């Protein structure tokens, strides 16, 4: 069974640009969550999508947005990039929202903002 | 608001040693707790998941325990190997699929 895949793996952008990251969950998984990882703040939750609906949202500005498609694939978008947005962006998928709900992570997208 | 703390922040041990990594959380109303491993520049690999109704889980040389009442979890690694060198993260799930992570323990196992 293929794992969680994320594209692209590396991205370099300049301030003010926008970027779209993609995540394909494990087949059959309906929940997709996004996290930002930085050396200073660690892993922080961005948002979660379940069956195309945003179910949870972290404490990030509106420049960060996401969506989920009917095949459970998800995209996140960051507009008006700032230097502080440089981070590893990780996507996680899980099958259900029940107690078991084991999260599986992709390899991440390394975003560098110059 | 859930807060997760991991102690120690870094640990260096000789090969073959048994070791314990600690994780504490402030809100005991968790659905489950998950331990991950992260190699430099890589994603997270799930090691063990303990549901809120369980006390411990084992996988190979790894054993994780959970004490909800005291807000603590431990990850025990037996007979450590250089290949175990990585950052270990614990994460508590309190709503939906949202995980709150600790800052991690950076483990180095010296040959």
Backbone of each chain as ProteinMPNN parsed JSONL, in Angstrom:
{"seq_chain_A": "XXXXXXXXXXXXXXXXXXXXXXXXXXXXXXXXXXXXXXXXXXXXXXXXXXXXXXXXXXXXXXXXXXXXXXXXXXXXXXXXXXXXXXXXXXXXXXXXXXXXXXXXXXXXXXXXXX", "coords_chain_A": {"N_chain_A": [[0.857, -1.183, 0.0], [0.663, 2.147, -0.928], [2.281, 4.942, 0.631], [1.687, 8.147, 2.242], [1.865, 10.778, -0.008], [3.627, 13.699, -1.028], [3.778, 16.634, -2.911], [5.307, 19.582, -4.344], [8.579, 18.26, -3.393], [10.54, 20.044, -2.699], [10.738, 23.587, -2.648], [11.269, 26.844, -3.766], [10.595, 30.151, -3.179], [9.814, 33.65, -3.548], [9.356, 36.512, -1.405], [6.007, 37.644, -1.07], [4.985, 36.162, -3.145], [2.744, 33.436, -4.051], [1.927, 30.066, -3.044], [1.229, 26.635, -3.751], [0.692, 23.585, -2.23], [0.628, 20.028, -2.437], [-1.063, 17.064, -1.361], [-1.384, 13.607, -1.245], [-3.348, 11.26, 0.225], [-3.086, 8.085, 2.015], [-4.536, 5.338, 0.35], [-7.997, 5.093, 0.752], [-8.062, 6.499, 3.105], [-9.703, 9.177, 4.713], [-9.317, 11.45, 6.131], [-7.315, 14.305, 6.214], [-4.589, 16.076, 7.412], [-2.718, 19.075, 8.016], [0.53, 20.283, 8.831], [2.905, 22.608, 10.107], [6.371, 22.771, 10.357], [8.952, 24.187, 12.109], [12.244, 25.216, 13.212], [12.093, 26.881, 15.472], [9.419, 26.905, 16.433], [8.559, 24.318, 16.394], [6.368, 21.559, 15.671], [3.379, 22.556, 14.322], [-0.12, 22.633, 14.185], [-2.039, 23.123, 11.295], [-4.512, 22.822, 9.697], [-7.366, 20.591, 9.349], [-8.941, 18.32, 7.176], [-11.861, 16.542, 6.413], [-13.682, 14.359, 4.561], [-13.998, 16.338, 2.538], [-14.568, 18.61, 3.993], [-13.587, 21.275, 6.09], [-12.53, 20.535, 9.256], [-11.138, 21.198, 11.494], [-9.15, 23.902, 12.663], [-6.045, 25.482, 12.969], [-4.091, 28.006, 14.692], [-3.404, 30.062, 12.625], [-2.717, 32.703, 10.263], [-5.119, 34.081, 7.838], [-3.908, 33.855, 5.405], [-3.116, 31.337, 4.998], [-4.569, 28.589, 3.606], [-6.744, 25.868, 2.695], [-7.909, 22.919, 0.972], [-9.971, 20.076, 0.205], [-10.393, 17.395, -2.0], [-12.809, 15.327, -3.756], [-11.645, 12.841, -4.0], [-10.151, 12.626, -1.766], [-7.637, 13.747, -1.864], [-5.567, 16.522, -0.99], [-4.965, 20.036, -0.925], [-2.867, 22.74, 0.074], [-2.665, 26.215, 0.379], [-0.612, 29.053, 0.385], [-0.701, 32.423, 0.563], [0.767, 35.592, -0.397], [3.54, 35.339, 0.516], [5.758, 35.231, 3.337], [8.99, 35.769, 4.892], [9.075, 34.265, 7.22], [7.506, 32.106, 6.669], [8.997, 30.096, 5.734], [9.626, 26.744, 6.001], [9.171, 23.26, 6.931], [6.575, 21.597, 5.53], [4.173, 19.417, 6.502], [2.067, 16.694, 5.781], [-0.6, 14.695, 6.941], [-2.378, 11.619, 7.033], [-5.36, 9.809, 7.906], [-7.535, 7.017, 8.629], [-10.005, 7.15, 9.937], [-12.06, 8.977, 12.284], [-12.272, 7.877, 14.683], [-11.353, 6.361, 17.888], [-9.049, 4.89, 17.393], [-7.647, 5.884, 15.013], [-4.899, 6.265, 13.725], [-2.245, 8.297, 12.762], [-0.598, 8.935, 9.718], [2.288, 10.125, 8.225], [3.465, 12.132, 5.478], [6.464, 12.708, 3.436], [6.948, 15.394, 3.455], [7.066, 18.879, 2.376], [9.589, 21.006, 1.626], [9.727, 24.327, 2.064], [11.214, 27.258, 1.027], [11.5, 30.637, 1.547], [12.587, 33.475, -0.012]], "CA_chain_A": [[0.0, 0.0, 0.0], [1.488, 3.344, -1.009], [2.14, 5.846, 1.763], [1.26, 9.511, 1.957], [2.805, 11.445, -0.9], [3.52, 15.146, -1.061], [4.503, 17.286, -4.004], [6.658, 19.106, -4.623], [9.365, 18.005, -2.196], [11.276, 21.265, -2.391], [10.17, 24.748, -3.317], [11.88, 28.129, -3.415], [9.754, 31.258, -3.612], [10.212, 34.96, -3.013], [8.33, 37.189, -0.616], [4.889, 38.191, -1.821], [4.402, 35.17, -4.048], [1.877, 32.454, -3.411], [2.383, 28.707, -3.3], [0.254, 25.565, -3.521], [1.301, 22.287, -1.927], [-0.329, 18.958, -2.643], [-0.926, 15.873, -0.528], [-2.245, 12.474, -1.576], [-3.357, 10.382, 1.399], [-3.111, 6.645, 1.807], [-5.797, 4.934, -0.251], [-9.027, 4.751, 1.724], [-8.07, 7.468, 4.195], [-10.561, 10.306, 4.4], [-8.899, 12.62, 6.903], [-5.996, 14.853, 5.884], [-4.213, 17.213, 8.258], [-1.492, 19.758, 7.609], [1.332, 20.81, 9.925], [4.095, 23.386, 9.78], [7.459, 22.489, 11.282], [10.075, 25.118, 12.083], [13.138, 24.985, 14.355], [11.715, 27.664, 16.64], [8.06, 26.627, 16.902], [8.245, 22.893, 16.369], [5.269, 21.134, 14.798], [2.143, 23.249, 14.651], [-1.278, 22.209, 13.395], [-2.614, 24.146, 10.414], [-5.932, 22.487, 9.558], [-7.734, 19.209, 9.049], [-10.077, 18.12, 6.296], [-12.471, 15.216, 6.464], [-14.763, 14.299, 3.571], [-14.049, 17.621, 1.818], [-14.964, 19.694, 4.891], [-12.589, 21.621, 7.095], [-13.088, 20.139, 10.542], [-10.37, 21.823, 12.561], [-8.223, 24.907, 12.138], [-5.093, 25.965, 13.938], [-3.99, 29.445, 14.885], [-2.594, 30.642, 11.561], [-3.457, 33.775, 9.56], [-5.951, 33.685, 6.713], [-3.088, 33.605, 4.211], [-3.002, 29.885, 4.901], [-5.872, 27.995, 3.32], [-6.638, 24.52, 2.155], [-9.135, 22.287, 0.493], [-9.878, 18.635, -0.035], [-11.178, 16.989, -3.157], [-13.662, 14.155, -3.526], [-10.803, 11.64, -3.894], [-9.439, 12.85, -0.506], [-6.411, 14.53, -2.049], [-5.714, 17.838, -0.391], [-3.999, 21.072, -1.262], [-2.849, 23.916, 0.923], [-2.195, 27.399, -0.328], [-0.141, 30.171, 1.193], [-0.617, 33.62, -0.27], [1.607, 36.687, 0.089], [4.548, 34.664, 1.329], [6.675, 35.987, 4.185], [10.197, 34.999, 5.197], [8.759, 33.357, 8.314], [6.764, 30.94, 6.185], [9.97, 29.054, 5.407], [9.37, 25.638, 6.932], [8.813, 21.967, 6.376], [5.128, 21.426, 5.627], [3.887, 17.986, 6.562], [0.682, 16.277, 5.626], [-0.86, 13.409, 7.579], [-3.703, 11.077, 6.724], [-5.856, 8.745, 8.77], [-8.723, 6.371, 8.057], [-11.259, 7.484, 10.591], [-11.911, 9.894, 13.4], [-12.489, 7.124, 15.909], [-10.283, 6.361, 18.881], [-7.841, 4.294, 16.848], [-7.167, 7.029, 14.25], [-3.458, 6.414, 13.647], [-1.849, 9.272, 11.761], [0.563, 8.591, 8.907], [2.8, 11.358, 7.649], [4.237, 12.139, 4.246], [7.861, 13.146, 3.58], [7.005, 16.84, 3.631], [7.516, 19.816, 1.351], [10.479, 22.023, 2.214], [9.496, 25.624, 1.432], [12.154, 28.322, 1.36], [11.051, 31.941, 1.05], [13.734, 34.399, -0.063]], "C_chain_A": [[0.896, 1.237, 0.0], [1.221, 4.224, 0.197], [1.61, 7.187, 1.332], [2.315, 10.159, 1.058], [2.54, 12.937, -0.913], [4.344, 15.683, -2.223], [4.306, 18.795, -3.934], [7.411, 18.809, -3.326], [10.125, 19.242, -1.752], [10.73, 22.405, -3.243], [10.905, 25.991, -2.833], [11.029, 29.231, -4.021], [10.32, 32.55, -3.04], [9.042, 35.587, -2.263], [7.242, 37.771, -1.513], [4.248, 37.218, -2.786], [3.427, 34.28, -3.289], [2.346, 31.057, -3.814], [1.253, 27.724, -2.995], [0.995, 24.257, -3.332], [0.222, 21.212, -2.025], [-0.013, 17.743, -1.768], [-1.906, 14.81, -1.002], [-2.209, 11.49, -0.421], [-3.258, 8.914, 1.013], [-4.497, 6.266, 1.278], [-6.799, 4.501, 0.817], [-9.098, 5.71, 2.906], [-8.871, 8.7, 3.79], [-10.175, 11.586, 5.128], [-7.496, 13.027, 6.492], [-5.747, 16.068, 6.758], [-2.898, 17.793, 7.762], [-0.808, 20.349, 8.833], [2.501, 21.604, 9.346], [5.166, 23.067, 10.817], [8.597, 23.471, 11.069], [10.955, 24.861, 13.291], [12.675, 25.712, 15.621], [10.383, 27.28, 17.25], [7.706, 25.143, 16.926], [7.139, 22.591, 15.374], [3.985, 21.8, 15.231], [1.053, 22.864, 13.661], [-1.822, 23.378, 12.586], [-4.119, 23.942, 10.274], [-6.109, 21.024, 9.212], [-8.952, 19.213, 8.143], [-10.553, 16.679, 6.394], [-13.668, 15.247, 5.529], [-15.052, 15.669, 2.978], [-14.445, 18.804, 2.685], [-13.837, 19.987, 5.87], [-13.187, 21.376, 8.477], [-12.397, 20.835, 11.708], [-9.426, 22.838, 11.942], [-7.326, 25.371, 13.259], [-5.036, 27.483, 13.945], [-3.018, 30.059, 13.882], [-3.412, 31.715, 10.849], [-4.2, 33.26, 8.332], [-5.185, 33.464, 5.421], [-2.915, 32.104, 3.961], [-4.403, 29.306, 4.679], [-5.678, 26.611, 2.735], [-7.95, 24.069, 1.578], [-8.878, 20.806, 0.303], [-10.83, 18.281, -1.165], [-11.934, 15.699, -2.852], [-12.854, 12.852, -3.438], [-9.896, 11.699, -2.662], [-8.096, 13.554, -0.656], [-6.63, 15.936, -1.523], [-4.633, 18.774, -0.911], [-4.024, 22.139, -0.175], [-2.19, 25.046, 0.134], [-1.725, 28.442, 0.681], [0.011, 31.37, 0.263], [0.298, 34.649, 0.393], [2.678, 36.159, 1.043], [5.429, 35.645, 2.098], [7.885, 35.106, 4.493], [9.923, 33.94, 6.258], [7.957, 32.141, 7.903], [7.701, 29.811, 5.752], [9.869, 27.948, 6.445], [9.253, 24.341, 6.162], [7.308, 21.8, 6.591], [4.806, 19.94, 5.478], [2.392, 17.736, 6.469], [0.54, 14.918, 6.298], [-2.236, 12.919, 7.17], [-4.069, 9.999, 7.733], [-7.166, 8.242, 8.211], [-10.007, 6.933, 8.644], [-11.003, 8.461, 11.721], [-12.138, 9.187, 14.729], [-11.28, 7.104, 16.817], [-8.977, 5.874, 18.295], [-7.049, 5.315, 16.047], [-5.649, 7.222, 14.238], [-3.113, 7.327, 12.48], [-0.587, 8.817, 11.035], [1.002, 9.832, 8.136], [3.528, 11.122, 6.329], [5.638, 12.662, 4.494], [8.009, 14.657, 3.748], [7.403, 17.6, 2.38], [8.351, 20.87, 2.053], [10.302, 23.31, 1.434], [10.523, 26.627, 1.945], [11.662, 29.605, 0.729], [12.221, 32.914, 1.135], [13.293, 35.847, -0.145]], "O_chain_A": [[1.789, 1.357, 0.839], [0.11, 4.264, 0.726], [1.142, 7.356, 0.206], [3.511, 10.091, 1.34], [1.397, 13.386, -0.824], [5.462, 15.234, -2.475], [3.245, 19.252, -3.507], [6.892, 19.098, -2.248], [10.328, 19.456, -0.557], [10.321, 22.216, -4.389], [11.132, 26.164, -1.636], [10.773, 29.244, -5.225], [11.187, 32.538, -2.166], [7.884, 35.225, -2.474], [7.525, 38.318, -2.579], [3.107, 37.41, -3.204], [3.3, 34.357, -2.067], [3.068, 30.89, -4.797], [0.434, 27.95, -2.103], [1.819, 23.867, -4.159], [-0.948, 21.461, -1.732], [1.146, 17.444, -1.481], [-3.101, 15.069, -1.144], [-1.152, 10.939, -0.113], [-3.336, 8.554, -0.161], [-5.507, 6.816, 1.717], [-6.501, 3.663, 1.668], [-10.093, 5.728, 3.63], [-8.739, 9.202, 2.674], [-10.646, 12.671, 4.787], [-6.593, 12.193, 6.428], [-6.577, 16.973, 6.839], [-2.075, 17.095, 7.169], [-1.461, 20.848, 9.75], [3.006, 21.316, 8.261], [4.898, 23.09, 12.019], [9.14, 23.572, 9.969], [10.475, 24.343, 14.299], [12.852, 25.199, 16.726], [10.231, 27.326, 18.471], [6.65, 24.767, 17.433], [6.991, 23.277, 14.362], [3.546, 21.637, 16.369], [1.286, 22.783, 12.455], [-2.039, 24.471, 13.109], [-4.906, 24.794, 10.687], [-5.168, 20.321, 8.842], [-9.876, 20.007, 8.322], [-9.761, 15.738, 6.45], [-14.566, 16.073, 5.691], [-16.202, 16.106, 2.922], [-14.642, 19.902, 2.165], [-13.212, 19.075, 6.411], [-14.224, 21.942, 8.823], [-12.988, 21.035, 12.769], [-8.955, 22.651, 10.819], [-7.788, 25.624, 14.371], [-5.832, 28.154, 13.288], [-1.938, 30.519, 14.253], [-4.641, 31.656, 10.827], [-3.948, 32.156, 7.851], [-5.737, 32.947, 4.45], [-2.607, 31.675, 2.849], [-5.307, 29.522, 5.487], [-4.577, 26.239, 2.331], [-8.969, 24.751, 1.684], [-7.736, 20.349, 0.247], [-11.936, 18.813, -1.257], [-11.72, 15.067, -1.818], [-13.327, 11.87, -2.865], [-8.97, 10.897, -2.538], [-7.483, 13.92, 0.346], [-7.734, 16.476, -1.597], [-3.539, 18.35, -1.283], [-5.066, 22.409, 0.421], [-1.279, 24.829, -0.665], [-2.372, 28.673, 1.701], [0.767, 31.323, -0.707], [0.566, 34.578, 1.593], [2.702, 36.502, 2.226], [5.794, 36.714, 1.608], [7.83, 33.882, 4.378], [10.476, 32.842, 6.2], [7.748, 31.235, 8.711], [7.253, 28.707, 5.442], [10.015, 28.2, 7.641], [9.238, 24.315, 4.931], [6.833, 21.859, 7.725], [5.125, 19.307, 4.471], [1.577, 18.481, 7.014], [1.447, 14.088, 6.234], [-3.155, 13.717, 6.983], [-3.201, 9.364, 8.332], [-7.831, 8.924, 7.431], [-10.98, 7.163, 7.926], [-9.854, 8.735, 12.069], [-12.19, 9.828, 15.778], [-10.282, 7.768, 16.536], [-7.91, 6.376, 18.648], [-5.892, 5.586, 16.369], [-5.163, 8.254, 14.702], [-3.612, 7.162, 11.368], [0.373, 8.368, 11.662], [0.197, 10.496, 7.484], [4.118, 10.067, 6.098], [5.978, 13.021, 5.622], [9.072, 15.142, 4.137], [7.993, 17.046, 1.453], [7.876, 21.545, 2.966], [10.684, 23.384, 0.267], [10.674, 26.816, 3.152], [11.432, 29.663, -0.479], [12.775, 33.148, 2.21], [14.133, 36.746, -0.195]]}, "seq_chain_B": "XXXXXXXXXXXXXXXXXXXXXXXXXXXXXXXXXXXXXXXXXXXXXXXXXXXXXXXXXXXXXXXXXXXXXXXXXXXXXXXXXXXXXXXXXXXXXXXXXXXXXXXXXXXXXXX", "coords_chain_B": {"N_chain_B": [[-6.226, 24.458, 26.721], [-4.236, 22.131, 25.109], [-1.017, 21.135, 26.122], [2.137, 19.812, 25.422], [4.98, 18.253, 26.683], [8.358, 17.266, 26.414], [10.913, 15.367, 27.859], [14.25, 14.082, 28.189], [15.536, 16.975, 26.297], [17.622, 16.296, 24.693], [19.651, 13.386, 24.234], [22.353, 11.277, 24.757], [23.726, 8.169, 24.304], [25.579, 5.095, 24.917], [25.86, 2.377, 22.607], [23.642, -0.371, 22.993], [22.551, 0.251, 25.406], [19.654, 0.48, 27.538], [16.894, 2.687, 27.381], [14.824, 5.484, 28.416], [12.324, 7.62, 27.291], [10.56, 10.581, 28.01], [7.251, 11.931, 28.172], [4.9, 14.421, 28.727], [1.565, 15.637, 29.271], [-0.941, 18.198, 29.426], [-3.742, 18.18, 29.377], [-5.848, 15.707, 30.255], [-7.897, 14.59, 28.832], [-7.668, 12.92, 26.404], [-7.814, 11.322, 23.161], [-6.036, 9.52, 22.082], [-2.492, 8.673, 22.217], [0.413, 9.206, 20.398], [3.54, 7.996, 19.312], [6.334, 9.11, 17.477], [9.001, 8.905, 15.11], [11.578, 10.906, 13.789], [13.792, 11.394, 11.228], [16.61, 13.417, 10.254], [15.506, 16.13, 8.309], [13.428, 14.711, 7.235], [10.107, 13.165, 6.939], [7.622, 12.161, 9.407], [7.716, 9.073, 11.133], [5.456, 6.72, 12.198], [5.576, 5.141, 15.306], [4.373, 3.927, 17.621], [1.03, 3.673, 18.761], [-1.074, 4.554, 21.359], [-4.144, 3.904, 22.603], [-6.661, 5.74, 24.431], [-7.842, 4.067, 26.268], [-6.0, 2.168, 26.798], [-3.021, 0.861, 28.463], [-0.452, 0.298, 27.721], [1.709, -0.289, 24.861], [3.448, -2.425, 22.627], [6.162, -2.856, 20.387], [8.396, -4.731, 18.893], [11.555, -3.786, 19.961], [10.569, -1.639, 21.261], [8.574, -0.063, 23.726], [5.715, 1.49, 24.818], [4.117, 3.399, 27.312], [1.136, 4.563, 28.952], [-0.26, 6.872, 31.148], [-3.006, 8.264, 31.888], [-4.177, 9.637, 34.027], [-2.098, 10.898, 35.37], [-1.083, 12.327, 33.345], [1.015, 11.413, 31.66], [3.378, 9.807, 29.477], [5.604, 7.232, 28.5], [8.367, 6.234, 26.503], [10.037, 3.355, 25.998], [13.12, 2.134, 25.032], [14.734, -0.703, 24.194], [17.97, -2.187, 24.38], [19.577, -0.332, 22.719], [20.521, 0.848, 19.426], [22.862, 2.135, 16.967], [21.352, 2.841, 14.714], [19.014, 3.711, 15.815], [19.265, 6.342, 16.298], [17.826, 9.456, 16.156], [15.185, 11.947, 16.095], [12.713, 11.823, 18.529], [9.285, 12.061, 18.832], [6.388, 12.832, 20.692], [2.829, 12.842, 20.545], [-0.323, 14.135, 21.323], [-3.734, 13.421, 20.87], [-6.637, 15.271, 20.815], [-8.937, 16.247, 19.612], [-10.934, 15.567, 16.774], [-8.731, 14.89, 14.19], [-6.607, 16.229, 15.106], [-3.36, 16.742, 16.225], [-1.324, 17.442, 19.034], [1.924, 18.294, 19.456], [4.934, 17.415, 21.251], [8.178, 18.941, 21.814], [10.134, 17.209, 21.167], [12.69, 14.643, 21.573], [16.028, 14.478, 21.014], [17.859, 11.851, 20.056], [20.967, 10.248, 20.324], [22.797, 7.458, 19.55], [25.716, 5.997, 20.324], [28.248, 4.138, 18.646]], "CA_chain_B": [[-5.356, 24.211, 25.579], [-3.307, 21.032, 25.375], [0.419, 21.387, 26.002], [2.899, 18.564, 25.517], [6.385, 18.503, 27.015], [9.207, 16.08, 26.356], [12.179, 15.431, 28.596], [15.083, 15.271, 27.989], [15.545, 17.517, 24.94], [18.641, 15.547, 23.959], [20.163, 12.25, 24.986], [23.416, 10.567, 24.066], [23.972, 6.936, 25.047], [26.361, 4.1, 24.182], [25.101, 1.282, 22.006], [23.291, -1.471, 23.884], [21.886, 0.73, 26.629], [18.201, 0.649, 27.577], [16.643, 4.086, 27.711], [13.434, 5.919, 28.569], [11.996, 8.987, 26.892], [9.376, 11.002, 28.741], [6.306, 12.843, 27.532], [3.806, 14.785, 29.623], [0.534, 16.447, 28.63], [-1.683, 18.918, 30.457], [-5.166, 17.843, 29.322], [-5.94, 14.246, 30.268], [-9.003, 14.15, 27.969], [-7.096, 12.62, 25.091], [-8.315, 10.136, 22.481], [-4.893, 8.616, 22.047], [-1.18, 9.292, 22.196], [1.189, 8.541, 19.356], [4.976, 8.263, 19.286], [6.891, 9.162, 16.134], [10.432, 9.088, 14.928], [11.872, 11.756, 12.647], [15.185, 11.508, 10.832], [16.867, 14.793, 9.804], [14.962, 16.556, 7.03], [12.432, 13.745, 6.74], [8.803, 13.176, 7.569], [7.48, 11.43, 10.665], [7.367, 7.658, 11.053], [4.703, 6.307, 13.372], [6.175, 4.028, 16.028], [3.372, 3.285, 18.457], [-0.157, 4.447, 19.119], [-1.753, 4.02, 22.542], [-5.474, 4.469, 22.748], [-6.881, 6.258, 25.778], [-8.278, 2.978, 27.137], [-4.894, 1.236, 26.968], [-1.958, 1.268, 29.367], [0.822, 0.207, 27.024], [1.799, -0.933, 23.555], [4.811, -2.897, 22.372], [6.521, -3.224, 19.025], [9.811, -5.068, 18.862], [12.326, -3.295, 21.11], [9.918, -0.44, 21.769], [7.41, -0.219, 24.584], [5.197, 2.78, 25.244], [3.092, 3.324, 28.346], [0.292, 5.748, 29.074], [-0.965, 7.075, 32.405], [-3.814, 9.451, 31.639], [-4.467, 10.384, 35.259], [-0.953, 11.751, 35.704], [-0.706, 13.065, 32.143], [2.363, 11.023, 31.274], [3.655, 8.647, 28.64], [7.021, 6.965, 28.348], [8.797, 5.341, 25.433], [11.195, 2.579, 26.428], [13.85, 1.506, 23.926], [15.648, -1.722, 24.72], [19.174, -2.546, 23.614], [19.65, 0.686, 21.677], [21.448, 0.649, 18.318], [23.138, 3.402, 16.272], [20.25, 3.139, 13.801], [17.914, 4.335, 16.57], [19.542, 7.779, 16.399], [16.779, 10.229, 15.485], [14.379, 12.72, 17.04], [11.49, 11.115, 18.904], [8.22, 13.01, 19.134], [5.105, 12.305, 21.127], [1.734, 13.715, 20.147], [-1.609, 13.807, 21.927], [-4.893, 13.776, 20.04], [-7.749, 15.651, 21.677], [-10.155, 16.52, 18.847], [-10.799, 15.199, 15.372], [-7.428, 14.274, 13.948], [-5.609, 17.225, 15.475], [-2.325, 16.303, 17.147], [-0.467, 18.439, 19.677], [3.237, 17.668, 19.569], [6.008, 17.911, 22.084], [9.301, 19.481, 21.037], [10.988, 16.111, 20.747], [13.947, 14.27, 22.213], [17.025, 14.113, 20.005], [18.615, 10.715, 20.576], [22.173, 9.799, 19.632], [23.335, 6.199, 20.069], [27.105, 5.925, 19.867], [28.738, 2.752, 18.49]], "C_chain_B": [[-4.325, 23.147, 25.947], [-1.867, 21.49, 25.186], [1.157, 20.081, 26.257], [4.372, 18.908, 25.709], [7.162, 17.202, 26.967], [10.535, 16.346, 27.057], [12.9, 14.091, 28.447], [14.98, 15.789, 26.55], [16.551, 16.771, 24.071], [19.223, 14.481, 24.869], [21.211, 11.545, 24.145], [23.797, 9.356, 24.901], [24.877, 6.012, 24.239], [25.454, 2.993, 23.67], [24.845, 0.183, 23.032], [22.536, -1.044, 25.135], [20.365, 0.758, 26.453], [17.911, 2.09, 27.974], [15.141, 4.39, 27.731], [13.296, 7.376, 28.152], [10.66, 9.357, 27.525], [8.542, 12.029, 27.985], [5.212, 13.148, 28.558], [2.837, 15.71, 28.905], [-0.384, 17.02, 29.702], [-3.166, 18.551, 30.502], [-5.313, 16.325, 29.215], [-7.062, 13.706, 29.38], [-8.508, 13.91, 26.554], [-7.777, 11.395, 24.488], [-7.223, 9.07, 22.407], [-3.594, 9.402, 22.083], [-0.317, 8.493, 21.232], [2.653, 8.962, 19.467], [5.472, 8.157, 17.844], [8.409, 9.251, 16.211], [10.613, 9.969, 13.7], [13.377, 11.789, 12.416], [15.392, 12.894, 10.22], [16.306, 15.077, 8.412], [13.887, 15.668, 6.456], [11.083, 13.946, 7.414], [8.808, 12.359, 8.849], [7.091, 9.982, 10.398], [6.662, 7.272, 12.334], [5.348, 5.074, 13.994], [5.114, 3.228, 16.794], [2.215, 4.241, 18.686], [-0.804, 3.771, 20.319], [-3.109, 4.697, 22.637], [-5.715, 4.849, 24.205], [-7.265, 5.165, 26.773], [-7.16, 1.973, 27.422], [-3.85, 1.794, 27.929], [-0.598, 1.222, 28.684], [0.682, -0.503, 25.696], [3.251, -1.3, 23.318], [4.983, -3.194, 20.89], [8.022, -3.463, 18.991], [10.528, -4.615, 20.125], [11.701, -2.055, 21.758], [8.712, -0.8, 22.628], [6.976, 1.171, 25.029], [4.105, 2.568, 26.272], [2.33, 4.637, 28.402], [-0.384, 5.761, 30.432], [-1.741, 8.383, 32.258], [-3.994, 10.296, 32.883], [-3.327, 11.321, 35.645], [-0.474, 12.545, 34.498], [0.677, 12.719, 31.644], [2.364, 9.811, 30.353], [5.168, 8.471, 28.581], [7.248, 6.035, 27.167], [10.083, 4.679, 25.891], [11.814, 1.922, 25.205], [14.867, 0.549, 24.525], [16.827, -1.936, 23.773], [19.379, -1.598, 22.43], [20.768, 0.402, 20.668], [21.726, 1.994, 17.651], [22.021, 3.814, 15.312], [19.036, 3.735, 14.49], [18.111, 5.843, 16.694], [18.557, 8.553, 15.529], [16.148, 11.145, 16.53], [13.07, 11.981, 17.267], [10.466, 12.133, 19.4], [7.004, 12.267, 19.663], [4.042, 13.33, 20.781], [0.44, 13.217, 20.756], [-2.738, 14.262, 21.017], [-6.086, 14.056, 20.944], [-9.014, 15.996, 20.914], [-9.925, 16.178, 17.389], [-9.526, 14.42, 15.143], [-6.29, 15.206, 14.346], [-4.663, 16.679, 16.529], [-1.599, 17.511, 17.728], [0.853, 17.751, 19.998], [4.082, 18.272, 20.679], [7.144, 18.391, 21.193], [10.308, 18.416, 20.64], [12.194, 15.882, 21.626], [14.893, 13.813, 21.108], [17.947, 13.056, 20.599], [19.812, 10.403, 19.691], [22.667, 8.532, 20.311], [24.715, 6.01, 19.469], [27.595, 4.494, 19.775], [29.842, 2.449, 19.495]], "O_chain_B": [[-3.635, 23.253, 26.961], [-1.543, 22.155, 24.201], [0.839, 19.342, 27.189], [4.932, 19.74, 24.995], [6.684, 16.163, 27.422], [11.175, 17.382, 26.877], [12.257, 13.047, 28.562], [14.406, 15.124, 25.687], [16.357, 16.632, 22.864], [19.284, 14.635, 26.088], [20.989, 11.251, 22.97], [24.152, 9.492, 26.072], [24.941, 6.125, 23.015], [24.402, 2.719, 24.248], [25.717, -0.15, 23.834], [21.955, -1.872, 25.837], [19.858, 1.024, 25.363], [18.61, 2.654, 28.815], [14.323, 3.671, 27.157], [14.047, 8.244, 28.598], [9.74, 8.541, 27.57], [9.065, 12.875, 27.26], [4.667, 12.237, 29.181], [3.238, 16.479, 28.031], [-0.583, 16.411, 30.753], [-3.779, 18.608, 31.568], [-4.945, 15.731, 28.202], [-7.169, 12.494, 29.194], [-8.891, 14.617, 25.621], [-8.261, 10.529, 25.217], [-7.464, 7.885, 22.64], [-3.589, 10.63, 21.991], [-0.317, 7.263, 21.25], [2.961, 10.133, 19.687], [5.091, 7.255, 17.098], [8.994, 9.619, 17.23], [9.91, 9.816, 12.701], [14.142, 12.167, 13.303], [14.438, 13.487, 9.715], [16.594, 14.356, 7.457], [13.474, 15.85, 5.311], [10.928, 14.765, 8.32], [9.858, 11.92, 9.318], [6.247, 9.699, 9.548], [7.193, 7.466, 13.428], [5.63, 4.092, 13.308], [4.986, 2.015, 16.628], [2.398, 5.454, 18.789], [-1.054, 2.566, 20.304], [-3.199, 5.921, 22.739], [-5.05, 4.337, 25.105], [-7.044, 5.309, 27.975], [-7.35, 1.036, 28.198], [-3.784, 2.996, 28.185], [0.3, 1.998, 29.014], [-0.293, -1.206, 25.429], [4.165, -0.594, 23.744], [4.081, -3.709, 20.23], [8.817, -2.525, 19.051], [10.157, -5.009, 21.231], [12.26, -1.497, 22.702], [7.942, -1.706, 22.309], [7.781, 1.939, 25.556], [3.269, 1.676, 26.132], [2.814, 5.679, 27.96], [-1.009, 4.778, 30.829], [-1.2, 9.467, 32.475], [-3.968, 11.525, 32.815], [-3.559, 12.404, 36.182], [0.446, 13.354, 34.617], [1.438, 13.602, 31.248], [1.505, 8.932, 30.425], [5.918, 9.446, 28.609], [6.428, 5.165, 26.872], [11.088, 5.344, 26.14], [11.132, 1.242, 24.438], [15.753, 0.957, 25.275], [16.695, -1.875, 22.55], [19.354, -2.025, 21.276], [21.798, -0.188, 20.993], [20.909, 2.907, 17.757], [21.773, 5.004, 15.121], [18.12, 4.215, 13.822], [17.21, 6.547, 17.152], [18.469, 8.332, 14.321], [16.527, 11.122, 17.701], [12.404, 11.565, 16.319], [10.751, 12.953, 20.272], [6.634, 11.211, 19.151], [4.31, 14.531, 20.729], [0.14, 12.024, 20.712], [-2.697, 15.361, 20.462], [-6.499, 13.206, 21.733], [-10.086, 16.037, 21.517], [-8.863, 16.459, 16.832], [-9.265, 13.418, 15.809], [-5.141, 14.989, 13.962], [-5.089, 16.215, 17.586], [-1.297, 18.473, 17.022], [0.89, 16.754, 20.719], [3.972, 19.454, 21.006], [7.083, 18.265, 19.97], [11.229, 18.682, 19.868], [12.664, 16.78, 22.325], [14.593, 12.879, 20.364], [18.715, 13.329, 21.522], [19.69, 10.307, 18.47], [22.928, 8.531, 21.515], [24.864, 5.879, 18.254], [27.395, 3.709, 20.703], [30.372, 1.338, 19.514]]}, "name": "protein", "num_of_chains": 2, "seq": "XXXXXXXXXXXXXXXXXXXXXXXXXXXXXXXXXXXXXXXXXXXXXXXXXXXXXXXXXXXXXXXXXXXXXXXXXXXXXXXXXXXXXXXXXXXXXXXXXXXXXXXXXXXXXXXXXXXXXXXXXXXXXXXXXXXXXXXXXXXXXXXXXXXXXXXXXXXXXXXXXXXXXXXXXXXXXXXXXXXXXXXXXXXXXXXXXXXXXXXXXXXXXXXXXXXXXXXXXXXXXXXXX"}
